[in-house]
Amino acid sequence: MNQGRIWCVVSPTVGLPLFLGAVALIAFTVHFAILNNTSWFPAFFGG
């Protein structure tokens, strides 16, 4: 792993949940923005 030394600075028990939480937050933000700014996305979710 190229960036393996980061775990010498940040504990994996702290770093991994923060990383996965950030990824989830970005995904929800993108989906929310698409849902509010397009007409086809809400129709797709509505069936």
C-alpha positions in Angstrom: 0.0 0.0 0.0 1.4 3.3 -1.1 0.0 5.4 1.8 0.4 2.8 4.5 2.5 5.0 6.8 -0.5 7.2 7.5 -1.6 4.6 10.0 1.5 5.4 12.0 0.1 8.9 12.6 -3.7 8.1 12.7 -5.1 5.0 14.4 -7.1 2.8 12.0 -9.9 2.7 14.6 -10.3 6.5 14.2 -9.2 7.0 10.6 -11.4 4.3 8.9 -14.7 5.5 10.4 -13.9 9.1 9.5 -12.9 8.1 6.0 -16.0 6.0 5.4 -18.2 8.6 7.0 -16.8 11.3 4.7 -17.5 9.1 1.7 -21.1 8.5 2.8 -21.6 12.2 3.5 -20.4 13.1 0.0 -22.6 10.4 -1.6 -25.7 11.7 0.3 -24.8 15.3 -0.7 -24.5 14.4 -4.3 -27.8 12.5 -4.4 -29.6 15.3 -2.5 -28.3 17.9 -5.0 -29.4 15.8 -8.0 -32.8 15.2 -6.4 -33.4 18.9 -5.9 -31.9 20.2 -9.2 -33.4 17.8 -11.8 -36.9 16.8 -12.7 -36.2 13.2 -13.9 -34.5 12.0 -10.7 -37.5 12.5 -8.4 -39.7 10.9 -11.1 -37.4 7.9 -11.2 -37.6 7.4 -7.5 -41.3 8.0 -7.5 -41.8 5.2 -10.1 
